[in-house]
């Protein structure tokens, strides 16, 4: 079956990379995804295969051992991986954001220390902003780093919703430092916290209690992180710049939104494939249901939404690669892709009828996974605020 979302204008290298990832998804992910997801089992063999493909170092520059590819290439690979199983794309998402933060904001010493091992997957990244009492209101974080006389810091607080919280060994953590800046947004600092993989006390003063049980997005470890007087040296401040954590993290979230858009596109693409295939197999009233006008119209709408979301995602990635500001475009892509993803998955679910409610059919898993796209890296309402405020600035009334 011909696939939707073929992207024109790729280099031969980009085409080969995406093709290799697509083949890996077909051979290694799709056949086992539903079984692993139902068991909530971490995809160890799949992760090892992604390491061999070089996916963990896809955007890391060649001088640090990576492939030095673009955000667009990365996003297209994520789209393919999410088409196979969205949880696997989550394994590399936060890792990618931490690597991006190091590339964009880290000191050269920090890059040399971490990026070569991140490119191979030896060091695995996670990042943390949220806390139990807050979500979108980042300014309200309470986790605090107190500076000691010797210049080091002591961090105390509780963080929430760490993707890769257990499997990661390096966590970029946003905390308040309260070192005298007038604005709360300049009183936040990003620390690079090292820990062991696993659960329990994974470093002095760092505890990962265990996996959070979720409706979907299973297999991957989503956790809390408790910091109790964790001592950390000043050279673990990202970029050696206290007070710049908020701007650094927002930059990371911006590219993360392209990533979430790509993941939503992948889920939607798979739902379209499943729905279209089922509609041609299932018969009612003496003919395949695909020949009934109601189903045919639904397929047409699904295809249009998949293509539109993909196009928006690609545009945002290309803008970032060109060095242009793209917070609005990233927000648009994330909002549209996540909303359309849910609509396409539900349409496919309806095509499947009663069988869609059975765990024997893949669409049941996609139905649970799609919901996460609505909240990951900022809800649709947050994206609308970002977009709306920008539009008011750009289209101000002239007196």
Secondary structure, 3 states (H helix, E strand, C coil): CCCCCCCCCCCHHHHHHHHHHHHHHHHHHHHHHHHHHHHCCCCHHHHHHHHHHCHHHCCCCHHHCCCCCCHHHHHHHHHHHHHHCHHHHHHHHHHHHHHHHHHHHCCHHHHHHHHHHHHHCCCCEEEECCECCECCCHHHCCCEEEECCCCCEEEEEEEEEEECCCCCCEEEEEEECCCCCCCHHHCEEEEEEECCCCCEEEECCEEECCECCCCCCCCCCEEEEEEEEEEECHHHEHHHCCCCHHHHHHHHHHHHHHHHHHHHHHHHHHHHHHHHHHHHHCEECCEEHHHCHHHHHHHHHHHHHHHHHHHHHHHHHHHHHCCCCCHHHHHHHHHHHHHHHHHHHHHHHHHHHHHHHCCCCHHHHHHHHHHHHCCCCCCHHHHHHHHHHHHHHHCCCCC
